[in-house]
């Protein structure tokens, strides 16, 4: 049965610039390593997507709404529906003195904050710096390839996937959620105790649960530490 808006799914995907066949984003560690974009501090694995809520390019969302669990897809996204068409008015020339006043020394290729916007330095000559405020992938055709890994149906499955948004570095297999009546109990592994501002993060998660699961009136957090001896 095709997916519908409001459903929770786990999605694997890879984003490729068509003209260069260059991978710029992926959820798969093996693909990231092969493409030379692997980050040791990155989080890999299928991502939670809530259809109709999670921001997706329109052609990708349309494709997903025709699929079912376990199906693959490949979608071509034109520039105007991806990172936008290149706009020549977003290329500006400024005096290098403007950078010096800010205590900055620009170099070609740098991405800088200028007047509250991100810009790429594309040339420096004669005391003038040319800045490009277009997205680096503006004007490019994007290919998105992926797979609907799993359809999340139960409250417990959805709650665990949602928790990974808040605690992304925790192994998914170590997160457990149980629902009894109007109470949700979240079991956290010892690694969770190392998270900075854990209490604040869990309060945000509880507020999110309250807004999504009408039958849940109470969330309990249990921190489990396995003792060896």
BELJOKA-V944015 format. One record per residue. BURIAL is I if it has 9 or more other C-alpha atoms within 8 Angstrom, else O. Layout:
BURIAL  BURIAL
This chain:
O  O  I  O  O  O  I  I  I  I  I  I  I  I  I  I  I  I  O  O  O  I  I  I  I  I  I  I  I  O  O  I  I  O  I  O  I  I  O  O  O  O  O  O  O  I  O  I  I  I  I  O  O  O  O  O  I  O  I  I  I  O  I  I  I  O  I  I  O  O  I  O  I  O  I  I  I  I  I  O  I  I  I  I  I  O  O  O  O  O  I  I  O  I  I  I  O  O  I  I  O  O  O  O  O  O  O  I  O  O  O  O  O  O  O  O  O  I  I  I  I  I  O  I  O  O  O  I  I  I  I  I  I  I  O  O  O  I  I  I  I  I  I  I  I  I  I  I  I  I  I  I  O  O  O  I  I  I  I  I  I  I  I  I  O  I  O  I  O  I  O  O  O  O  I  I  I  O  I  O  O  I  I  I  I  I  I  I  I  I  O  I  O  O  O  O  O  I  O  O  I  I  O  O  I  I  O  O  I  I  O  O  O  O  O  I  O  O  I  O  O  O  I  O  O  O  O  O  O
